[in-house]
Amino acid sequence: NLKILNKLKEDFKQGKTLLMFTSLQSIGLILRNAAPMVVSIIFSEVMWGRYSMFEPVVQFFSALLILSARNPFIVYANEERGKTGSIRKTFSVQCIFLAASIIIFLFFLFFIPYLGRFIPKITGIKISELFYIALAFFAFLIKEFASNLFMAMNQRLRYSLIEIIFGFLTLCFILLFYILNWVNLNSVF
């Protein structure tokens, strides 16, 4: 009977952790996806259109340079942690990959003349506003780096908190800029 009771306690503990993880993930996703809806309410139609074209540029580079390394980092970090108890080698490789991604991103954004003119042409964004694409990319990079690190260390609840924190901060900045009447494309990114 004691074994059964201990097994039930362990199952309940795991279920409670899963429920907490799922709840925090849901809150984080709601906050993250609320930002475009809030922006659509407070922007003019023209500004919303420009924002709508701005976001895919950031997402394209993020998917190409950051998200492509997410699963391999988590898998290899878990394997290394299981063997050695640390993730130093995998972490070092991830840092090198992110540094290379930053260099590639900046090269494509600022140093390739064709792309430097292509992005403003298809999005209506001024060349001077490419700086804000870079800021949005770096914010996404920081969020993903922290999220990946927590998942690699099997700290799911902290991983979920990253989504909540970044979603909350994004909404706070948008609302603050709106209240202060600073709402324009430059201030959102």
N, C-alpha and C positions, 0 to 999 in steps of 0.2 A: 504493500500500500504506500509506503514511503517513496518507492521508486516512481510509482504512478503520480503521486502528488508533486514530486520534483519535476517530472516530465511535464505535467500540466503548468507548473510555474514557469518553466523554461519556454514552453509554447506561448504562454500568455505574454511573457516578456518580449519574445520575438514578434508577436502580433502587435503589441503596443508600439514597438519601434517602427514596424512597417506602417502602422496607422499614422504615427507622427511624421514619418518621412513623406508619406503620400499627402498628408494635409499641408505640410510646409511646401512641398513641391507645387501643389495646387494654388496656394496663396502666391507663391513666386511667379507662377505662370499668369495668374490673373493680373498682378501688378505690372509685369512686363508687357502684357498685351493691352493693358489699359492706356499706356502712354500714347500709341497712335490714335486711339479714340479721343483722348483728351485734346491732343494736338488738332484733330479734325474739327473739334468744336470751337477752339479758340483762334485758329488761323483763318485768314481769308481764303477763298477758293484758290486764288493764284498761289498763295504761299503753301497751301496744303498740297497743290500739284507739284510744286518744287520739292517739298519735303518727301512726297511719295516717290519721286525719282531719285532723291538723295539716298534714301534708305537702301534700295537694292544695290547701289554701288558699294556701300559699306558691307552689306551682307555677302556680296560676291567675293570681295577680297577676304572677308572673314572665313567663308566656307573654304576657299582655296588655300589660304595660308594658316588658318588656326584650327578650324574644326576637323580638317583632314588628319590632324595629329592626335585628336582627342582619344579615340578608342585604342590606337596602338600604345599611347602613353599609359593609359589606365591598365591595359592588359600586361604590358611588360613591367610596370611598376609593381603590380600585384605579384607577378612571378618572382621578381627580385626581392620583394619584401618577404615572401614565403621562404626563399632560400637563405637570405642574408639578414633579414630583420630590418633592413633599411632600403631606401630607394635612391641612394646617392647617384649611381651611374645613370639610371633612367632619368632622374631629375636633371642631371647635367646635360644629357642629350636633349631633353625638352627645352632647357634654357638656350642651348645653341640653336635649336630649330626655331624658337621664337625670335631670337636675335636675327637669324637669317630671314625670317618672315618679315620682320620690320624693315630690314634693308631692301628686300624685294618690293615690298609695298611702297616704300618711299621712292624707290627707283621708278616703278610704274606710274606712280601718281605725279611726281614732280619732274623727273628727268627724261622721260620719253616724250618728246614733243608731240607726236601724233596722239598718244593717249591723253596727254595734258590738254589737248584741244578737243579730243573726242568726248570725254566725260562732260565738260561744260556744254558741248553741242547737243548731246542727247538728253541732258537733264535740265538745261536752262540755268545751271549753276555757273556763277562767275568763276573765273580762274582764281580770283582771290579767296573764294569760299572753299577751295580744295583743302585748305588748312583745316576746316571744320570736319571734312570727311576724315582727315587724319586723326583728329581728336576723338571722333566717334569710334574709329577703328581701334585706337589705343585703349579706350574705355572698355570696349568689347574684349580686347586681348587680355586686359587685367582681370576682368570677370571670368573669362574662360580659363585662364591660367590658375586662378584660385579654385575654381570649381573642379578642374581636372586634378589638381593636387589633393583636394579633399577626397575625391572619389578614389584616387590611387591609394590613399592612406586608409581607405575604407571608413571614412568619417561622413556618412551619408547625411546626417542631420546638419552638420556644418555646410556641406555642399548645398543643401536646400536653403539654408540661411543666406548664402551668397545671392541666390536668385531674388530672395525677398529684399535684401539690402539694396541691390542694384535697381530693382524695380521701384522700390520706394524712393530712392534718391533721384531717379529719373523723373518720377511724377512730381517730387518736391521742386526740382529745378524748373520744370515746365510751369508749374503753378506759380512759383516765385517770379519767374520772368513775366508771366501774364499779369500778376498783381502789380508789378513794378512797371508795366507797360513796355517791357523790353522784348516782346514776342516778335522775333523774326528768325529767319533760318540760321543766322549766325549764333543767336543765343540758345537755340535748342540743342545744337551740337557743340 
